[in-house]
């Protein structure tokens, strides 16, 4: 055998070995971007033990922040958990991989209630993870007054410097719209102007804008807060003086979904993670520790039968800029 042939063979073997090693390494890690306090360390450890795949977790405070990270192109995110309207946006922007149904056996366990929704009618790109509402948490040991509505939170001078709002334009402006009897998906300039005025007035009394409300509620940093139901219930579990309230005008209800980001370098591991996150054991852990709304058939009795008081956020397409401009004005004034 010639020296040239031997050299070529050696290079070929070396390339194959390196490629296999890269693929092996590639399959042993997966990067998950998820809301804070939305997956327990116990379940993270269980996934890693069962699969031998290291699970790296990063958090974000709004679906818009997640979108910005993905658009930046260097996030390294494999699996994310965007809200329903953001799934719609990400599909339109070609930012999601198609899911391989045959690799997600637990898909069959998902309740039909949460399948085939308008933002992804065939669930080609997403599967539900958990649902929740956005309401008000109040510390009854610190505040005895009325707290039944968005008006009680947003226009109450007694709460000056003592309450928090979410760092999320759709939720904050949406609460003002609901308070005025308008749609959370409004693009009417006059309706948005009126909602903006409410939030600008409320901002004078807001202690902070934050989407991580568990600790500030538990530690009595605020008397009341606009908060996600799962965060509120986690705080209630630690401080029994806290109460979670669905405002009498209604509130938003969001469905968070599992997706794989376009260009993921760990798609096999990503599918394994999604399948794991849809297992009954993980869902039970979510219910008990995170207090997130269940999505599996086995827990159908825990899914609200009457959804009339709950409002779903939709993609506003080019009208999103109306909201973004208002949010910039609110945050900078």
Beta strands, then each sheet from edge to edge (+ up, - down):
strand 1: 29-35
strand 2: 54-60
strand 3: 79-80
strand 4: 127-139
strand 5: 163-165
strand 6: 206-209
strand 7: 224-228
strand 8: 242-245
strand 9: 251-260
strand 10: 310-311
sheet 1: 2+ 1+ 3+ 9- 4+ 7- 5- 6-
sheet 2: 2+ 1+ 3+ 9- 10-
sheet 3: 2+ 1+ 3+ 9- 4+ 8-
end
